[in-house]
């Protein structure tokens, strides 16, 4: 359980740093790849997000951000993302 929270904290920090640099793609490689694979191909029990439509990705991220969809890591990671960050990430993963 302690390792899970360390991963969540690292992802949140990575998103914060990448957001400060203004690069959603950097946020992807820093935080998403740990659970979803380097290009969103999916990893272990974590789903594939590569090739996901922009609408589906945006809807899922907004649901995590609002708390409507529950997942500790995703809720923590998404809460500080702007609509622009989510749109850039949606476009990035849709292109994979």
Secondary structure as UniProt FT lines:
FT   HELIX           2..21
FT   HELIX           24..27
FT   HELIX           28..32
FT   HELIX           33..36
FT   TURN            38..39
FT   TURN            44..45
FT   TURN            50..51
FT   HELIX           54..66
FT   HELIX           72..78
FT   TURN            79..80
FT   HELIX           83..94
//
